[in-house]
Amino acid sequence: DSIFFRDGVRRIDFVLSYVDDLNKEWEKKLERRKEFESNLQKAGLELETEDKKESEDGKIYFVKIHAPWEVLITYAEVLNIKVPIKENDIPSTVENPLDCMLAPLRLPEKVMHPEPDYFTAPFSKEKQELYLINDESTFFSPSMRNRIVNYILTRCPYGTEEGKKKFGIKRLLNNGTYSAAYPLHDCQYWKKANDPNCDNERYTLYMEWARFLRFYKEQPLDLIRKYYGEKIGIYFAWLGFYTEMLFLAAVVGLICFLYGLFTMDENMSSKEICDPAIGGEIIMCPLCDRECEYWRLNTTCESSEYSHLFDNVATLFFAIFMGIWVTLFLEFWKRRQARLKYEWDLVDFEEEQQQLQLRPEYEAKCTQKKKNPVTQEMEPYLPITSQAVRFCISGTTVLFWVSLIIASMIAVIVYRLAVYAAFASLMENTQTLQPISGLLTPQLATSVTASCLNFVIIMILNFLYERIAIWITDMEIPRTHMEYENRLTMKMFLFQFVNYYSSCFYVAFFKGKFVGYPGAYTYMFNRWRNEECDPAGCLIELTTQLTIVMAGKQIWGNIQEAIVPWICNWWGRRKARNNPENLYSRWEQDHDLQTFGALGLFYEYLEMVIQFGFITLFVASFPLAPLLALMNNILEIRVDSWKLTTQYRRPVAAKAHSIGVWQEILNGMAILSVVTNAFIVAFTSDMIPRLVYYYAYSENEDSPMSGYINNSLSVFQISDFPDRNKPKLNPENLVICRLVYRDYRYPPDHERKYLHTMQFWHILAAKLAFIIIMEHVVFIVKFFVAWMIPDVPADVKAKIKREKYLTQKILHEYELEKLKERL
């Protein structure tokens, strides 16, 4: 279980593996490997090959790679890696008065801060004596070493094929020349290594971070960054901060939910619906054409009571609160990110450094060259005509797939309309369903089954368009890795946004809004009658839709992330268990693990950003959404850390000073959430019609809301039914029925028969006024809060200036000393 060459001195920085299969490509692969490994040695790397006889299954060759000191210092300068020049002498000024109370949440100092804090400067070969080099073998951390070796591997040539120069380990992995390429974990996760030279950081991470029983503890971000690199470190920092902020939203959401629960008995609307003398006497028009019967309003008693849980005054307060919360979250995250940038030496790390590093795929596919205005060197480029053609194909494909998602949503709507009539007819005519008919109305039954069907379609489409998005982005041939990730992110987010949220948008803003009235119903494709909302409103159905899709996604995501890799690894290691542990080498153990992949973090961010959309865009309909998200995220942090530490090969370390394009996506969703929640409160909930009735139309001063139900349900004369809509049976010889939805139409004996009343227009004006007022209030508060909170804390600004000053002073003194020596 060693991470060193056979001599026990040279550290293994990377491992390549391959299987010597004797097929028609065998000779070509052998030539590629010889050329590639020869070029690696010419670049200064040292290789050691383990014969397949030494492997556990007798089939796999392992090529171990070591980067000697000379290679490390050369590429450290190329990659502008910062290294220590002096121990930090700036005292920490941040003192938390709650430290005593937070002690149970703390981890040991050695775990939280595994290294002393240093002033750093970019490495230079000519100034080696300036840096704090105590031991050449440990000066560069393992994550820095594997980053340097990976940089060499991605650019190392292996020959010329079809007149083109071929290079890079990624191509060799794609064409099967090598089966895997990965850096090693430093030990087994469940016990320390026998070799005293091993760091055992993986074991520490497992014991202190990756176990679920540590869910209440802080994350050892410095150790995560040291072991996995800044890019993974910043993801866990963001996820942890997001989860902390969710705690506040979850508490307020729970209070709003409890308010609805405790005031259920005070809701006059549901009292009137449940009252046999009021709701029991109101005859409702049929829910479908011909087959459905007339029914009494009090059959929806229980669903109207439950709708009050989410449709009450607290809903409005919570929608406004979440508009402000999301701003606080984004602004405080910027401050947290600025502190991490300083602590992790990323202040001067700019994306331009990555922009100068071209993707190997770009260099390979672009045969034409032009001078780079920045580097003044000739480099490959893609002609404008080729870019235009590729973007046209890409745009067309994206539009096609978005249209496919929308088509699938329309198919689910058609399903809703088709089965709605069946459920309505079934529930009215089946005696066995009478015990649950009060709770499970036709609307709710349709909504639940449609939500489940919609979730299954979402999962199927997810599987398909993930591959499509990668294919489109590859076809565009982005210039740099950052450009590649940004383009892929925007496509995937667009697909996911339409896929996950389209059904919620339909229920929130379209369902029950374009129904018409008896005799003039609106039909989809001239066949299916548009569905109506529950008499208690559409908000309960939006809550149902949101709960099923959000909870289903979270459960499926955890199964996919944790259980699937565990089963794959168990299956892969089943043979190795029969052999003694001392024959199962460190490189073989890691070879049998799953690959995290270059897009591993991308999927983690995407999952969390989609969740962020659920708890912001539609939170007015479901105050418990932040609580569900909080419980999921507490589990998510430990699942992600567990799988990364135990189930996956060690990812190649990468630098990142922010969460990248995700920040812009979150900002966009924060602004959109204010608009969607204002529209949900105005058009989906029943709050505005109730308030208009309370202040303008109520006739009872002692109980202002009494009579609301009778006032809001329009009257229709049964003799006016056309044959297409008229029920087959009317056993009670009824003369009038009432419309299910709030439509406010003149009665049949009025001269403006069935046209909208003035109350309808009053309510519409009130809704529009509410949207404008709420949006302006929330946006003004948001921008004021954003202006009040500086992006970079004052103490961090001071530390950055102090470090720059001291670093320049040290470098200046060094140059003076050198000048004196030469003179």
Residue pairs with C-beta under 8 A, 6 or more apart in sequence:
1 187
1 188
1 193
1 194
1 195
1 581
1 582
1 585
1 586
1 589
2 8
2 193
2 195
2 198
2 585
2 586
3 11
3 12
3 184
3 186
3 187
3 193
3 195
3 198
3 586
4 10
4 11
4 12
4 195
4 197
5 11
5 12
5 46
5 48
5 64
5 66
6 48
10 46
10 66
10 68
11 66
11 137
11 142
11 145
12 64
12 65
12 66
12 184
12 586
12 587
13 65
13 66
13 67
13 142
13 145
13 146
13 148
13 149
13 183
14 64
14 65
14 146
14 149
14 150
14 153
14 181
14 182
14 183
15 62
15 63
15 64
15 65
15 180
15 181
15 182
15 183
15 184
15 587
15 590
15 591
16 62
16 63
16 65
16 169
16 178
16 180
16 181
17 60
17 61
17 62
17 63
17 178
17 179
17 180
17 181
17 587
17 591
18 29
18 33
18 60
18 61
18 63
18 177
18 178
18 179
19 59
19 60
19 61
19 179
20 26
20 52
20 59
20 61
25 176
29 175
29 176
29 177
31 159
32 158
32 159
32 172
32 175
32 177
33 158
33 172
33 177
33 178
35 157
35 158
35 159
36 156
36 157
36 158
36 172
36 177
37 47
37 63
39 156
39 157
39 158
40 47
40 65
40 152
40 153
40 156
41 47
43 71
43 152
43 156
44 67
44 68
44 70
44 71
44 74
45 65
45 66
45 67
45 68
45 71
45 149
45 152
46 65
46 66
46 67
46 68
47 63
47 64
47 65
47 66
48 63
48 64
48 66
49 61
49 62
49 63
49 64
50 61
50 62
50 63
50 64
50 585
50 587
51 61
52 58
52 59
52 60
52 61
54 585
55 61
55 62
55 588
56 575
56 576
56 579
56 583
56 584
56 588
57 575
60 179
60 588
60 591
62 585
62 587
62 588
62 591
64 587
65 149
67 145
67 148
67 149
67 152
69 136
71 148
71 152
72 140
72 144
72 145
72 148
73 123
73 125
73 128
74 125
75 148
75 151
75 152
76 83
76 123
76 140
76 144
76 148
77 122
77 123
77 124
77 125
78 151
79 147
79 148
79 151
80 122
80 123
80 353
81 122
81 123
81 140
81 144
81 148
82 120
82 121
82 122
82 123
82 345
82 348
83 120
83 121
83 122
83 123
83 131
83 132
83 139
83 140
84 118
84 119
84 120
84 131
84 132
85 118
85 119
85 120
85 121
85 130
85 131
85 132
85 807
85 810
86 118
86 119
86 132
86 806
86 810
87 116
87 117
87 118
87 119
87 132
88 116
88 117
88 118
88 119
88 803
90 799
90 802
90 803
93 795
94 795
96 102
104 216
105 216
105 217
105 218
106 112
106 217
106 218
107 208
107 217
107 218
107 220
108 208
111 204
111 208
111 220
111 223
112 218
112 220
112 221
112 222
112 223
113 222
114 201
114 220
114 222
114 223
114 226
115 222
115 226
117 343
118 132
119 803
119 806
119 807
119 810
120 345
120 807
121 130
121 131
121 807
121 810
121 811
123 131
124 130
127 814
130 810
130 811
130 814
131 139
133 139
140 148
141 226
142 183
142 186
142 199
142 227
143 226
143 227
143 228
143 229
143 653
144 653
145 183
146 183
146 650
146 652
146 653
147 229
147 652
147 653
147 654
147 655
149 183
150 169
150 183
150 652
153 168
153 169
153 181
154 168
154 169
154 170
154 360
155 167
155 168
155 360
156 167
156 168
156 169
157 165
157 166
157 167
158 166
158 167
158 171
158 172
158 177
159 166
160 166
164 364
164 367
165 364
166 364
167 360
167 363
167 364
168 360
168 361
168 364
169 178
169 181
170 360
170 361
171 360
171 364
172 178
173 179
173 180
173 181
180 591
180 595
180 649
182 590
182 591
182 595
182 649
182 650
182 652
183 649
183 650
183 652
183 653
184 586
184 587
184 590
184 650
185 202
185 586
185 589
185 590
185 649
185 650
186 193
186 198
186 199
186 200
186 201
186 202
187 193
187 198
187 199
187 200
187 202
187 203
188 202
188 203
188 589
189 202
189 203
189 205
189 206
189 210
189 645
189 646
190 203
190 206
191 203
192 198
192 200
192 203
193 200
193 203
201 223
201 226
201 227
202 227
202 645
204 220
204 223
205 220
205 223
205 224
205 227
205 641
205 645
206 642
206 645
206 646
208 214
208 217
208 220
209 217
209 219
209 220
209 223
209 224
209 641
209 645
210 638
210 641
210 642
210 644
210 645
210 646
211 638
211 642
212 635
212 638
212 642
214 638
215 634
215 635
215 637
215 638
218 240
219 236
219 237
219 240
219 637
219 641
221 233
221 236
221 237
221 240
221 340
222 343
224 232
224 233
224 236
225 232
225 233
225 344
227 650
228 644
228 650
228 651
228 653
229 651
229 652
229 653
229 654
229 655
230 344
230 346
230 653
230 654
230 655
230 656
230 657
231 601
231 653
231 654
231 655
231 656
232 601
232 644
232 651
232 654
233 340
233 344
234 337
234 340
234 656
234 657
234 658
234 659
235 601
235 604
235 605
235 659
236 637
236 640
236 641
237 336
237 337
237 340
238 333
238 337
238 659
239 604
239 608
239 633
239 636
239 637
239 640
240 637
241 332
241 333
241 336
242 329
242 333
242 608
242 612
242 633
243 630
243 633
243 634
243 637
245 325
245 328
245 329
245 332
246 615
246 626
246 629
246 630
246 633
247 630
248 325
249 321
249 322
249 325
249 615
249 626
249 630
250 626
250 627
250 629
250 630
252 318
252 321
252 325
252 623
252 626
253 318
253 619
253 623
253 624
253 625
253 626
253 627
254 623
254 624
254 627
255 314
256 314
256 315
256 317
256 318
256 623
257 309
257 310
257 314
257 623
257 624
259 312
259 313
259 314
260 308
260 309
260 310
260 311
260 312
260 314
260 623
261 309
263 308
263 312
264 270
264 305
264 308
264 309
267 305
267 308
267 312
268 703
268 705
268 706
268 708
269 304
269 308
269 536
269 686
269 690
269 705
269 708
269 709
270 301
270 304
270 305
270 307
270 308
270 536
272 278
272 279
272 706
272 707
272 708
272 709
272 710
273 279
273 297
273 298
273 300
273 301
273 304
273 535
273 536
273 709
274 298
274 301
274 304
274 305
275 298
276 298
278 709
278 710
279 296
279 297
279 298
279 301
279 709
280 296
280 297
280 298
281 296
282 296
282 297
282 298
282 709
282 710
282 713
282 738
283 294
283 295
283 296
283 297
283 734
283 736
283 737
283 738
284 294
284 295
284 296
284 297
284 535
284 713
284 737
284 738
284 739
284 740
285 294
285 518
285 716
285 737
285 738
285 739
285 740
286 292
286 293
286 294
286 295
286 424
286 725
286 727
286 737
287 295
287 420
287 421
287 424
287 442
287 532
287 740
288 420
288 421
288 424
288 425
288 529
289 421
289 521
289 529
289 724
289 725
290 724
290 725
290 726
290 727
290 728
291 421
291 424
291 425
291 727
291 728
292 421
292 424
292 425
292 428
292 727
293 428
293 429
293 727
293 729
294 727
294 730
294 732
294 734
294 737
295 428
297 535
297 709
297 713
297 738
299 437
299 438
299 441
300 438
300 441
300 534
300 535
300 536
301 438
302 438
302 439
303 438
303 439
303 441
303 443
303 444
303 534
303 536
303 540
304 534
304 535
304 536
306 439
306 540
307 534
307 536
307 537
307 539
307 540
308 536
310 539
310 540
310 543
310 621
310 622
310 623
311 536
311 537
311 539
311 540
311 685
311 686
311 687
312 687
313 687
314 623
315 539
315 620
315 621
315 623
315 681
315 685
315 687
316 620
316 681
316 687
318 619
318 620
318 623
319 619
319 620
319 677
319 678
319 680
319 681
319 774
320 774
320 777
320 778
322 615
322 616
322 619
322 620
322 626
322 673
322 677
323 673
323 674
323 677
323 778
323 781
323 782
324 778
324 781
324 782
324 785
326 616
326 670
326 673
327 670
327 781
327 782
327 785
327 786
328 785
328 789
330 663
330 666
330 667
330 670
330 786
331 785
331 786
331 789
331 791
332 789
334 791
334 792
335 789
335 790
335 791
335 792
335 793
337 657
337 658
337 659
338 791
338 792
338 793
338 796
339 793
339 796
340 346
341 347
341 349
341 657
341 658
342 796
342 799
342 800
342 803
346 655
346 656
346 657
347 657
347 800
349 655
349 657
350 657
351 482
354 480
354 481
354 482
355 479
355 480
355 482
355 483
356 374
356 375
357 480
357 481
358 379
358 380
358 479
358 480
359 478
359 479
359 480
359 481
359 484
361 474
361 477
362 380
362 382
362 477
362 478
362 479
362 480
363 379
363 380
365 382
365 477
366 380
366 381
366 382
366 477
367 380
368 380
368 381
368 382
368 383
369 378
369 379
369 380
369 381
370 378
370 379
370 381
371 377
371 378
371 379
372 378
372 379
382 477
382 479
387 476
390 475
390 476
390 477
391 476
393 472
393 475
394 472
394 473
394 475
394 476
397 468
397 472
398 472
398 491
398 494
398 495
401 465
401 468
401 495
402 494
402 495
402 498
404 461
405 461
405 465
405 495
405 498
405 499
405 502
406 498
406 502
408 457
408 461
409 454
409 502
409 503
409 506
411 457
412 450
412 453
412 454
412 457
412 503
413 506
413 524
414 524
414 525
414 528
415 450
415 453
416 446
416 447
416 450
416 531
417 524
417 528
417 529
417 530
417 531
418 528
419 446
419 449
419 450
420 442
420 443
420 446
420 531
421 529
423 442
423 445
423 446
424 442
426 433
427 433
427 437
427 440
427 441
427 442
427 445
433 440
441 534
443 531
443 532
443 533
443 534
443 541
444 534
444 540
444 541
444 544
446 531
447 507
447 541
447 544
447 545
448 544
448 548
450 503
451 503
451 544
451 545
451 548
451 549
452 548
452 552
454 503
454 545
454 549
455 548
455 549
455 552
455 553
458 499
458 500
458 549
458 553
459 556
461 495
461 499
462 496
462 499
465 492
465 495
465 499
466 492
469 488
469 491
469 492
469 495
470 488
470 599
472 491
473 484
473 487
473 488
473 491
476 487
478 484
478 487
482 660
485 602
485 660
485 661
486 660
486 661
488 599
488 602
489 602
489 605
489 606
489 660
489 661
489 662
489 665
490 661
492 602
492 606
493 606
493 609
493 665
496 606
496 610
497 610
497 613
500 549
500 553
500 610
500 613
500 614
501 613
501 617
503 545
503 549
504 542
504 545
504 546
504 549
504 617
504 618
507 538
507 541
507 542
507 545
507 684
508 538
508 542
508 618
508 621
508 676
508 679
508 680
508 683
508 684
509 679
509 683
509 684
511 531
511 533
511 538
511 541
512 531
512 532
512 533
512 538
512 741
513 683
514 522
514 530
515 521
515 522
515 530
515 531
515 532
515 741
515 743
516 522
516 530
517 714
517 716
517 739
517 743
517 745
517 754
518 716
518 720
518 721
518 725
518 737
518 739
519 720
519 721
519 722
519 725
519 754
520 754
521 529
521 530
521 725
522 529
522 530
523 529
523 530
524 530
532 740
532 741
533 541
533 740
533 741
534 540
534 541
534 740
535 713
535 740
535 741
536 686
537 684
537 685
537 686
538 684
539 621
539 680
539 684
539 685
539 686
542 618
542 621
542 622
542 680
542 684
543 621
543 622
546 614
546 618
546 621
546 622
546 625
547 622
547 628
549 614
550 611
550 614
550 625
550 628
550 629
551 628
553 610
553 611
554 611
554 628
554 632
557 607
558 632
558 635
558 636
558 639
561 639
561 640
561 643
562 639
562 642
562 643
562 647
565 594
565 643
565 647
565 648
566 643
566 647
568 594
569 592
569 593
569 594
569 647
572 592
573 592
576 584
576 588
576 592
590 649
590 650
591 649
593 647
593 648
593 649
594 647
594 648
594 649
595 648
595 649
596 644
596 648
596 649
596 651
600 648
600 651
604 640
605 659
605 662
608 633
608 636
609 662
609 665
609 666
609 669
611 629
611 632
611 633
612 666
612 669
613 669
614 625
614 629
615 625
615 626
615 629
616 669
616 670
616 673
617 669
617 672
617 673
617 676
617 677
618 625
618 676
618 677
618 680
619 625
619 626
619 673
619 677
620 677
620 680
620 681
620 685
621 680
621 684
621 685
644 651
670 782
674 774
674 775
674 778
674 779
674 782
675 775
678 770
678 771
678 774
678 775
678 778
679 771
681 687
681 688
681 770
681 774
682 688
682 767
682 768
682 770
682 771
683 767
686 742
688 763
688 766
688 767
688 770
689 712
689 742
689 763
690 705
690 708
691 766
692 759
692 762
692 763
692 766
693 705
693 708
693 711
693 712
694 704
694 705
696 759
696 762
697 711
697 759
698 704
698 705
698 706
698 707
698 708
699 707
700 706
700 707
711 759
712 742
712 744
713 738
713 739
713 740
713 742
714 738
714 739
714 743
714 744
714 745
714 747
714 754
715 736
715 737
715 738
715 745
715 747
715 748
716 736
716 737
716 738
716 739
716 748
716 754
717 735
717 736
717 748
718 726
718 730
718 734
718 735
718 736
718 737
719 735
720 748
721 727
736 748
739 745
742 763
743 756
743 760
744 756
744 757
744 759
744 760
744 763
745 754
745 755
745 756
745 757
745 760
746 752
746 753
746 754
746 755
746 756
746 757
747 753
748 754
